[in-house]
Amino acid sequence: METLIRILLATLGGGVVSVLIAAAFTLSLLRRWVPQLVSYAAGVLLAAAFLDILPEMSASGLPPTRAFATVLAGMVGFFVLEKFAHWHHAHGAGDPEHHHVHPADLMILLGDALHSFVDGLLLAAAFLQSTQLGLVTTAAVIGHEIPHKVGDFMVLLESGYSRARALWLNVLASLAAIAGGMLGYFALAHVQAAIPYVLAIAAASFIYIAAADLVPSLHRRTDMSSLLSQSGLLVAGIATIALQIALLEH
């Protein structure tokens, strides 16, 4: 029972702490530059998918063809989801009770929730080994979640969400780690085989959002200064994730 309590505290604290740190950084220091930092968010999401989530998925032993077929299926699924959401919005535009939610917002929150769920499973596995390993893993989870959350905040704020709503949506997505932690504690051996597929869907959501929603919005500005600033910020987003991964590996 003590181990379960540690897992629940780690998943709850880790998710909330990473969200609050990212919120403090994004909503105060970067608030006025959010529209210009969409390219940074795109870099963060792409790097998170290609440098963090997909390698973790590959290391699980899932055959490459099946792994990347799952990613491809996820991207097709998100395309269908986005088309359906646009269709639903177009047919409900005359309804005064209809509130528009951009499909990319739903996808980024879904991807974030899936990633948090896997983090919860990993925390459970670590604490079941030893308390020390669990604490180290908790610190690592907080460290690698902060850049992801910064990217999420930028996307939601650019879509017109208030700061409070963006904060609470990120907190809710992070709470999926608790479900992952509890499932890991009670049935880790039975759910380990599903982890690579969950990671594949999370990676697909990040890639789709960056490629289909964020990058096209960057092409609306064609002046040279935009080219230089957007390219620089895109690389900075990738470098943030790459540096964080390098630090955690050491």
Backbone bond lengths (Angstrom), bond angles and torsions (degrees), N, CA, C in turn:
res aa  C-N    CA-C-N  psi(-1)  N-CA   C-N-CA  omega(-1)  CA-C   N-CA-C  phi
1 M - - - 1.473 - - 1.528 110.94 -
2 E 1.334 117.19 -37.57 1.463 119.86 178.09 1.523 110.84 -61.65
3 T 1.332 116.47 -38.35 1.464 120.22 178.95 1.518 110.77 -64.18
4 L 1.321 117.39 -42.24 1.464 121.28 178.53 1.523 110.38 -61.47
5 I 1.344 117.43 -42.44 1.465 120.86 178.88 1.526 110.41 -61.88
6 R 1.332 116.59 -42.03 1.471 120.09 177.97 1.532 110.91 -61.75
7 I 1.330 115.87 -41.66 1.467 120.16 179.89 1.526 110.60 -63.53
8 L 1.337 116.50 -44.14 1.466 120.15 -179.32 1.528 111.13 -65.04
9 L 1.334 116.65 -41.58 1.463 119.79 178.84 1.520 110.77 -65.62
10 A 1.337 116.80 -39.56 1.461 120.67 -179.02 1.524 111.20 -66.94
11 T 1.342 116.74 -43.68 1.466 119.57 -179.20 1.528 111.58 -68.66
12 L 1.340 116.18 -41.34 1.463 119.86 178.34 1.518 110.78 -68.13
13 G 1.331 116.16 -51.07 1.467 119.72 -178.49 1.504 112.76 -65.11
14 G 1.352 116.69 -42.70 1.458 119.48 -179.31 1.509 112.70 -61.09
15 G 1.339 116.36 -44.48 1.460 119.35 179.86 1.513 112.62 -66.17
16 V 1.320 116.24 -46.94 1.470 120.07 -177.61 1.523 111.36 -67.33
17 V 1.337 117.21 -42.09 1.465 120.46 -179.73 1.523 111.06 -61.23
18 S 1.351 117.23 -45.64 1.461 119.83 -179.11 1.531 111.27 -64.01
19 V 1.338 116.82 -38.66 1.467 120.49 178.51 1.525 110.61 -65.16
20 L 1.333 117.35 -45.17 1.466 120.80 -177.56 1.529 111.66 -65.40
21 I 1.331 116.85 -40.17 1.467 119.57 178.26 1.522 110.51 -65.38
22 A 1.340 115.92 -45.02 1.471 119.54 178.49 1.522 110.83 -63.76
23 A 1.338 116.87 -39.12 1.463 120.53 179.40 1.526 111.17 -64.55
24 A 1.333 116.27 -44.81 1.463 119.78 179.88 1.524 110.81 -60.85
25 F 1.330 115.42 -39.21 1.465 120.21 -178.73 1.525 110.74 -71.08
26 T 1.328 116.70 -45.47 1.458 121.49 -173.61 1.528 112.48 -78.00
27 L 1.341 116.40 -48.01 1.463 120.00 -171.33 1.513 113.30 -76.22
28 S 1.331 117.64 -20.25 1.458 119.00 179.20 1.523 111.69 -103.68
29 L 1.340 116.45 -58.94 1.462 120.10 -174.03 1.525 113.08 -73.03
30 L 1.347 117.00 -34.98 1.456 119.53 -171.68 1.523 113.68 -110.72
31 R 1.336 117.97 3.71 1.462 121.21 -172.75 1.533 112.40 -53.44
32 R 1.314 118.05 -46.21 1.459 120.32 -174.69 1.528 112.53 -72.18
33 W 1.340 116.36 -17.30 1.465 119.39 -177.33 1.521 112.89 -105.70
34 V 1.339 117.47 10.63 1.459 120.14 -176.09 1.537 112.50 -55.10
35 P 1.359 120.23 -47.54 1.474 118.29 -179.75 1.523 112.89 -59.01
36 Q 1.330 117.30 -33.41 1.457 120.29 -179.93 1.530 112.81 -79.15
37 L 1.326 117.11 -15.49 1.461 120.67 -174.43 1.531 112.93 -100.26
38 V 1.332 116.48 14.53 1.459 119.46 175.91 1.525 109.78 -61.43
39 S 1.329 117.20 -36.83 1.464 120.30 178.88 1.526 110.85 -65.00
40 Y 1.341 117.38 -35.06 1.465 120.63 175.75 1.533 110.01 -63.74
41 A 1.333 116.39 -43.64 1.462 120.68 178.38 1.529 110.66 -61.31
42 A 1.343 116.89 -39.79 1.470 120.29 177.89 1.523 110.48 -62.02
43 G 1.334 116.65 -42.64 1.457 120.31 178.37 1.517 111.86 -62.89
44 V 1.327 116.72 -41.28 1.471 121.08 178.89 1.522 110.56 -62.06
45 L 1.340 117.13 -47.12 1.456 120.36 -177.45 1.526 111.67 -65.10
46 L 1.338 116.83 -43.63 1.469 119.75 179.83 1.521 111.21 -64.92
47 A 1.321 116.67 -43.54 1.465 119.64 179.67 1.518 111.41 -67.04
48 A 1.343 116.95 -38.58 1.458 119.81 178.06 1.523 110.39 -60.15
49 A 1.339 116.00 -39.73 1.462 120.01 -179.44 1.524 111.75 -71.15
50 F 1.357 116.67 -50.56 1.465 120.60 -171.18 1.527 113.90 -83.99
51 L 1.322 117.69 -29.24 1.464 120.10 -175.77 1.527 113.16 -101.92
52 D 1.322 117.55 -18.56 1.466 120.64 -175.33 1.525 111.94 -117.43
53 I 1.337 117.13 -62.71 1.457 120.35 -171.35 1.525 112.00 -71.89
54 L 1.347 118.25 -48.36 1.458 120.08 -177.47 1.532 112.84 -64.73
55 P 1.342 120.06 -42.27 1.467 118.54 173.96 1.531 112.98 -60.61
56 E 1.339 115.91 -37.59 1.465 119.37 177.50 1.522 110.37 -64.67
57 M 1.331 116.48 -38.27 1.455 121.23 177.34 1.533 110.44 -65.29
58 S 1.334 117.09 -44.25 1.458 121.22 -179.07 1.523 111.83 -64.73
59 A 1.336 116.87 -35.77 1.460 121.19 -178.68 1.525 112.23 -67.64
60 S 1.331 117.04 -14.83 1.464 120.39 -178.86 1.513 112.41 -74.16
61 G 1.337 117.18 -11.83 1.452 120.11 179.61 1.513 114.44 95.26
62 L 1.331 117.96 2.84 1.458 121.09 177.84 1.525 109.14 -66.84
63 P 1.342 119.61 131.89 1.466 121.45 179.23 1.525 111.04 -54.42
64 P 1.342 118.13 136.06 1.472 120.74 -175.32 1.527 113.72 -54.52
65 T 1.331 117.69 -42.41 1.463 119.60 -178.64 1.522 111.05 -60.84
66 R 1.328 117.09 -44.44 1.459 120.67 179.71 1.518 111.05 -69.17
67 A 1.340 116.98 -37.36 1.463 121.28 -178.79 1.526 110.79 -62.58
68 F 1.326 115.91 -51.91 1.464 118.74 -175.36 1.530 111.82 -77.89
69 A 1.330 117.39 -23.15 1.456 119.41 171.29 1.522 110.21 -65.02
70 T 1.336 116.59 -35.84 1.468 120.60 176.97 1.519 110.97 -66.44
71 V 1.343 116.27 -41.09 1.467 119.93 176.73 1.530 109.79 -61.85
72 L 1.330 116.41 -46.11 1.465 120.56 179.43 1.525 111.05 -61.08
73 A 1.332 116.51 -43.82 1.471 119.61 178.31 1.528 110.59 -62.17
74 G 1.340 116.04 -38.06 1.461 119.54 177.39 1.512 112.18 -62.22
75 M 1.332 117.00 -41.88 1.464 120.45 -179.81 1.528 110.98 -66.68
76 V 1.339 116.84 -39.98 1.463 119.90 175.89 1.531 109.92 -62.97
77 G 1.328 115.49 -42.18 1.456 119.38 178.35 1.522 112.40 -60.92
78 F 1.342 116.87 -40.89 1.463 119.91 178.75 1.529 111.44 -68.96
79 F 1.333 116.84 -32.65 1.463 119.71 174.99 1.527 110.15 -62.35
80 V 1.337 116.52 -46.66 1.467 120.68 178.97 1.523 110.41 -62.94
81 L 1.341 116.61 -41.51 1.462 120.54 178.96 1.518 110.94 -61.30
82 E 1.331 116.96 -42.65 1.462 120.29 -179.52 1.522 111.12 -67.20
83 K 1.340 117.39 -42.10 1.468 120.23 178.29 1.527 110.14 -62.15
84 F 1.330 116.89 -41.87 1.466 120.06 178.79 1.522 111.04 -63.80
85 A 1.345 116.20 -40.58 1.466 119.62 -179.51 1.524 110.50 -64.51
86 H 1.346 116.97 -40.79 1.472 120.19 177.78 1.533 110.40 -64.96
87 W 1.335 116.06 -41.60 1.470 119.89 178.37 1.522 110.65 -62.42
88 H 1.338 116.34 -43.83 1.465 120.80 180.00 1.522 110.58 -62.53
89 H 1.340 115.92 -40.67 1.471 119.14 179.68 1.521 110.70 -66.06
90 A 1.339 117.47 -41.52 1.468 120.81 -178.86 1.525 111.07 -64.24
91 H 1.326 117.48 -37.50 1.460 120.76 -178.50 1.518 112.62 -83.51
92 G 1.338 117.01 -12.18 1.457 119.11 179.18 1.506 113.12 -110.04
93 A 1.349 116.41 8.06 1.465 120.31 -174.47 1.515 112.26 -62.77
94 G 1.356 117.02 -28.58 1.456 119.05 -179.25 1.513 113.53 -84.94
95 D 1.297 116.93 -3.32 1.464 121.40 -178.61 1.522 109.51 -86.44
96 P 1.330 119.77 118.30 1.466 120.84 -178.30 1.515 112.76 -63.27
97 E 1.352 116.88 -21.14 1.454 119.28 -180.00 1.523 111.96 -88.22
98 H 1.355 116.08 -2.31 1.464 120.16 -175.98 1.521 110.00 -82.47
99 H 1.303 116.63 126.16 1.459 121.83 179.10 1.525 108.59 -115.64
100 H 1.319 115.64 125.45 1.459 119.77 -176.91 1.519 111.24 -79.18
101 V 1.336 114.75 129.43 1.455 121.70 172.17 1.513 107.01 -123.03
102 H 1.325 118.02 123.87 1.451 120.96 -178.00 1.522 109.27 -64.94
103 P 1.349 118.07 133.42 1.469 120.35 -178.57 1.520 113.29 -56.56
104 A 1.336 118.15 -34.14 1.462 120.34 -179.23 1.519 111.09 -61.63
105 D 1.338 116.45 -32.99 1.458 119.66 179.48 1.526 110.68 -64.12
106 L 1.337 115.73 -43.46 1.459 119.98 178.97 1.521 110.85 -63.49
107 M 1.337 116.36 -40.70 1.460 119.90 -176.67 1.519 112.01 -69.52
108 I 1.333 116.64 -40.14 1.463 117.99 -178.86 1.520 110.15 -68.57
109 L 1.330 117.65 -34.97 1.459 120.22 177.91 1.533 111.10 -70.96
110 L 1.337 116.27 -36.91 1.458 119.75 176.23 1.524 110.79 -64.34
111 G 1.339 115.90 -46.22 1.459 119.44 178.34 1.514 111.89 -61.35
112 D 1.326 116.07 -40.31 1.462 120.60 179.57 1.530 110.53 -65.94
113 A 1.333 116.12 -40.43 1.466 119.89 179.75 1.529 110.79 -65.52
114 L 1.324 117.46 -40.81 1.464 120.60 178.58 1.526 110.76 -63.79
115 H 1.342 115.33 -41.94 1.467 119.56 179.15 1.528 110.22 -64.86
116 S 1.329 117.17 -41.50 1.462 120.73 178.07 1.527 110.78 -64.27
117 F 1.337 116.56 -37.24 1.463 120.94 178.41 1.531 110.60 -60.56
118 V 1.336 115.99 -43.71 1.464 120.19 178.32 1.523 110.40 -66.33
119 D 1.341 117.11 -38.99 1.469 119.86 175.99 1.529 110.61 -57.65
120 G 1.340 116.58 -40.16 1.457 120.30 177.81 1.519 112.16 -62.16
121 L 1.333 116.55 -41.17 1.458 120.66 176.23 1.526 111.23 -61.59
122 L 1.344 116.10 -42.42 1.459 120.05 -179.81 1.527 111.43 -66.21
123 L 1.327 116.62 -38.27 1.461 120.05 177.87 1.528 110.89 -65.33
124 A 1.320 116.18 -40.17 1.468 119.36 177.97 1.527 110.36 -62.00
125 A 1.327 116.02 -45.01 1.465 119.67 179.91 1.521 110.90 -61.30
126 A 1.336 116.88 -39.39 1.467 121.00 -178.72 1.529 111.08 -67.47
127 F 1.332 117.68 -46.66 1.466 120.39 -178.97 1.524 111.73 -68.05
128 L 1.340 117.54 -28.87 1.456 119.61 176.38 1.523 111.42 -69.32
129 Q 1.343 116.59 -21.44 1.463 120.90 174.76 1.523 110.90 -80.26
130 S 1.351 115.78 -53.33 1.463 120.45 178.80 1.517 109.18 -168.18
131 T 1.319 116.19 155.31 1.468 120.59 178.62 1.522 110.86 -64.43
132 Q 1.328 117.16 -40.25 1.462 120.50 -179.82 1.513 111.22 -61.09
133 L 1.338 117.19 -46.66 1.458 120.29 178.32 1.523 110.47 -62.48
134 G 1.334 116.95 -37.07 1.454 120.20 178.51 1.512 112.55 -63.31
135 L 1.335 117.25 -41.02 1.464 121.04 179.89 1.531 111.09 -67.53
136 V 1.324 115.99 -41.07 1.473 119.73 178.28 1.523 109.93 -63.58
137 T 1.330 116.35 -42.20 1.465 120.71 179.70 1.527 110.92 -65.34
138 T 1.336 116.51 -38.09 1.464 120.02 177.26 1.521 111.24 -59.94
139 A 1.337 116.66 -45.01 1.466 120.64 178.06 1.524 110.97 -62.03
140 A 1.343 116.43 -39.64 1.458 120.26 179.50 1.529 111.32 -65.88
141 V 1.341 116.52 -40.34 1.461 120.77 179.23 1.529 110.53 -62.63
142 I 1.337 116.60 -45.95 1.466 120.16 178.68 1.526 109.83 -59.76
143 G 1.335 116.36 -43.63 1.458 120.28 -178.39 1.507 113.32 -62.54
144 H 1.347 117.19 -41.44 1.465 117.02 -176.51 1.522 112.40 -85.55
145 E 1.327 118.44 -14.49 1.462 120.26 178.14 1.527 112.90 -80.87
146 I 1.325 117.35 -28.82 1.470 119.82 -175.22 1.529 112.47 -57.51
147 P 1.354 119.71 -50.94 1.471 118.23 178.65 1.526 112.57 -60.51
148 H 1.352 117.26 -37.34 1.457 119.76 178.46 1.526 110.41 -62.05
149 K 1.333 116.33 -44.00 1.459 120.16 -178.46 1.528 111.74 -65.53
150 V 1.329 116.65 -36.20 1.468 119.87 176.45 1.522 109.70 -59.71
151 G 1.344 116.79 -45.03 1.458 120.27 177.22 1.516 112.20 -61.63
152 D 1.336 116.89 -41.36 1.466 120.67 178.96 1.524 111.24 -61.98
153 F 1.336 116.13 -45.53 1.468 120.00 179.84 1.524 111.06 -59.39
154 M 1.316 116.77 -41.93 1.464 120.04 -178.20 1.523 111.32 -63.64
155 V 1.339 116.60 -41.04 1.461 120.16 179.09 1.528 110.32 -64.72
156 L 1.323 118.01 -45.59 1.466 121.38 -177.80 1.524 111.42 -66.75
157 L 1.331 117.50 -41.58 1.467 120.27 179.31 1.522 110.92 -66.54
158 E 1.325 116.70 -38.51 1.465 120.48 178.26 1.526 110.83 -65.97
159 S 1.339 116.91 -28.60 1.469 121.48 178.65 1.521 112.28 -79.38
160 G 1.331 117.54 -4.95 1.456 120.56 175.71 1.512 115.58 102.55
161 Y 1.327 118.02 7.42 1.460 120.01 177.74 1.529 110.15 -71.48
162 S 1.323 115.87 147.92 1.461 119.79 173.33 1.521 109.24 -70.90
163 R 1.316 116.19 161.83 1.460 119.74 179.73 1.534 111.28 -61.59
164 A 1.349 115.96 -40.96 1.470 119.34 -178.95 1.521 111.41 -64.90
165 R 1.346 117.13 -42.48 1.460 119.62 -178.16 1.528 110.73 -69.11
166 A 1.331 116.79 -40.36 1.468 119.76 177.56 1.528 110.39 -60.62
167 L 1.336 115.88 -39.40 1.462 120.33 179.29 1.519 111.04 -63.64
168 W 1.335 117.34 -49.20 1.457 120.15 -175.83 1.519 112.18 -68.83
169 L 1.325 118.08 -34.93 1.460 120.15 177.17 1.524 110.65 -64.66
170 N 1.329 116.95 -39.08 1.459 120.42 177.42 1.524 111.31 -67.57
171 V 1.333 116.63 -38.42 1.464 119.80 177.17 1.528 110.18 -62.93
172 L 1.336 116.90 -44.82 1.463 120.62 -179.47 1.526 110.95 -61.79
173 A 1.334 117.19 -41.85 1.467 119.93 178.42 1.525 110.79 -63.40
174 S 1.325 116.80 -37.17 1.464 120.81 -179.11 1.526 112.23 -68.77
175 L 1.339 116.72 -26.77 1.462 120.05 -178.53 1.531 112.30 -67.10
176 A 1.340 117.11 -11.94 1.466 119.48 174.70 1.524 110.69 -61.63
177 A 1.343 116.61 -22.10 1.467 120.06 177.33 1.527 110.88 -61.84
178 I 1.329 117.33 -32.76 1.471 120.33 179.18 1.527 110.07 -64.38
179 A 1.350 115.85 -44.24 1.466 119.50 177.63 1.522 110.51 -60.82
180 G 1.348 115.72 -42.19 1.455 119.21 178.24 1.510 112.29 -64.07
181 G 1.329 116.75 -40.17 1.458 120.61 179.36 1.522 112.13 -64.57
182 M 1.332 117.27 -43.84 1.466 120.47 179.92 1.524 111.17 -66.19
183 L 1.346 116.13 -43.60 1.456 119.46 178.82 1.524 110.56 -63.16
184 G 1.350 115.42 -39.78 1.453 119.26 178.53 1.515 112.50 -63.65
185 Y 1.312 117.05 -37.80 1.464 120.79 -179.77 1.528 111.60 -66.85
186 F 1.336 116.32 -42.63 1.458 119.32 -174.24 1.530 113.80 -89.67
187 A 1.337 117.40 -24.06 1.469 117.98 -173.55 1.522 112.04 -149.00
188 L 1.343 117.23 41.50 1.464 120.11 -175.31 1.526 111.46 -58.63
189 A 1.303 117.61 -43.74 1.465 120.45 -176.65 1.527 111.82 -62.10
190 H 1.348 117.01 -28.88 1.465 120.67 -175.95 1.530 112.60 -86.57
191 V 1.326 118.23 -20.48 1.474 119.91 -175.02 1.523 112.89 -106.08
192 Q 1.322 117.91 -6.90 1.458 119.55 -177.54 1.518 112.45 -60.54
193 A 1.335 117.17 -35.08 1.459 120.46 -178.54 1.525 112.17 -66.04
194 A 1.346 117.07 -23.31 1.463 120.26 -178.58 1.527 112.75 -86.43
195 I 1.329 118.22 -14.93 1.460 121.30 -175.25 1.529 112.92 -56.79
196 P 1.350 119.67 -46.42 1.476 118.61 -179.73 1.524 113.24 -58.62
197 Y 1.330 116.99 -35.77 1.464 120.08 -179.04 1.533 111.10 -71.57
198 V 1.324 116.66 -37.18 1.461 120.24 176.05 1.525 110.13 -64.33
199 L 1.333 116.23 -42.36 1.464 120.43 177.66 1.529 110.89 -63.06
200 A 1.329 116.76 -38.71 1.463 120.46 -179.93 1.525 111.36 -62.15
201 I 1.327 117.22 -41.81 1.471 120.91 179.13 1.527 110.12 -68.08
202 A 1.342 117.16 -39.52 1.464 120.00 177.43 1.522 110.74 -61.83
203 A 1.349 116.92 -44.22 1.466 120.72 178.41 1.528 110.42 -63.08
204 A 1.334 117.16 -41.43 1.465 120.88 179.91 1.524 111.13 -59.96
205 S 1.333 116.71 -40.07 1.469 119.52 -179.53 1.526 110.85 -64.96
206 F 1.337 117.82 -42.37 1.457 121.08 -179.52 1.526 111.21 -65.76
207 I 1.342 116.34 -43.82 1.470 120.18 -179.71 1.524 110.38 -64.89
208 Y 1.326 116.53 -43.98 1.465 119.96 -177.88 1.525 111.35 -63.45
209 I 1.325 116.62 -44.88 1.472 120.00 -179.19 1.527 110.43 -61.03
210 A 1.338 115.78 -46.64 1.467 119.34 -178.45 1.515 111.19 -64.02
211 A 1.344 116.76 -46.44 1.464 120.64 -173.43 1.527 113.16 -77.86
212 A 1.338 117.27 -36.44 1.463 120.15 -173.55 1.520 113.74 -94.99
213 D 1.331 118.00 -24.12 1.465 119.96 -174.76 1.531 113.51 -117.22
214 L 1.322 117.26 -47.44 1.463 119.26 -174.10 1.532 112.39 -79.57
215 V 1.333 117.22 -51.44 1.468 119.68 -176.90 1.528 111.90 -61.05
216 P 1.354 120.07 -45.10 1.477 117.87 177.30 1.525 113.51 -58.27
217 S 1.329 117.47 -33.94 1.468 119.38 179.38 1.531 111.31 -67.10
218 L 1.328 117.25 -25.57 1.456 120.50 179.53 1.525 111.86 -72.00
219 H 1.342 116.87 -25.26 1.464 120.83 -176.63 1.525 112.63 -78.56
220 R 1.337 116.99 -2.95 1.470 119.17 178.41 1.522 111.44 -69.20
221 R 1.339 116.23 -25.46 1.464 120.83 176.99 1.519 108.15 -104.88
222 T 1.331 115.86 125.85 1.468 120.55 -172.79 1.525 113.27 -116.97
223 D 1.335 118.39 6.76 1.456 119.51 -179.86 1.525 110.31 -76.40
224 M 1.336 115.41 161.42 1.462 121.13 -175.10 1.527 112.16 -64.49
225 S 1.322 117.46 -37.24 1.467 119.64 -179.79 1.525 110.98 -63.82
226 S 1.344 116.55 -37.86 1.462 120.04 177.14 1.521 110.81 -66.57
227 L 1.334 116.29 -39.85 1.461 119.96 178.08 1.524 110.70 -58.27
228 L 1.328 116.00 -46.20 1.456 120.15 -177.09 1.533 111.46 -69.87
229 S 1.332 117.14 -45.61 1.465 119.69 -176.97 1.520 111.16 -68.57
230 Q 1.334 117.39 -42.95 1.459 120.09 -179.17 1.523 111.35 -66.49
231 S 1.338 116.82 -41.35 1.467 119.73 178.49 1.525 110.57 -63.52
232 G 1.342 115.37 -42.54 1.455 119.48 179.91 1.516 112.35 -63.71
233 L 1.335 116.69 -41.72 1.459 120.39 -178.97 1.523 111.29 -72.52
234 L 1.339 117.55 -33.66 1.456 120.61 175.75 1.526 110.29 -61.37
235 V 1.332 115.50 -46.34 1.467 120.56 178.14 1.525 110.56 -65.07
236 A 1.342 116.86 -36.96 1.468 120.15 178.81 1.525 111.09 -63.72
237 G 1.339 117.35 -38.92 1.458 120.38 177.36 1.516 111.67 -63.86
238 I 1.332 116.28 -42.28 1.468 120.61 177.24 1.519 110.09 -64.26
239 A 1.335 116.67 -43.28 1.464 121.05 -178.36 1.525 111.56 -64.37
240 T 1.333 117.55 -34.00 1.463 120.76 178.93 1.526 110.78 -59.87
241 I 1.334 115.95 -47.78 1.461 120.16 -179.89 1.524 110.52 -68.67
242 A 1.333 117.59 -41.55 1.468 120.82 -179.36 1.521 110.96 -62.27
243 L 1.334 116.90 -42.31 1.461 120.83 179.10 1.521 110.84 -65.89
244 Q 1.316 116.70 -42.63 1.462 120.43 179.64 1.528 110.88 -62.18
245 I 1.336 117.24 -41.30 1.463 120.98 178.54 1.534 110.26 -64.81
246 A 1.334 116.45 -42.50 1.458 120.51 179.82 1.522 111.30 -62.23
247 L 1.327 116.93 -40.79 1.466 120.66 179.19 1.520 111.63 -66.24
248 L 1.334 116.38 -40.62 1.458 119.56 179.98 1.523 112.13 -68.42
249 E 1.321 117.22 -32.58 1.463 120.55 -179.67 1.527 111.05 -68.80
250 H 1.336 115.96 -26.45 1.459 119.50 179.37 1.531 112.19 -95.41
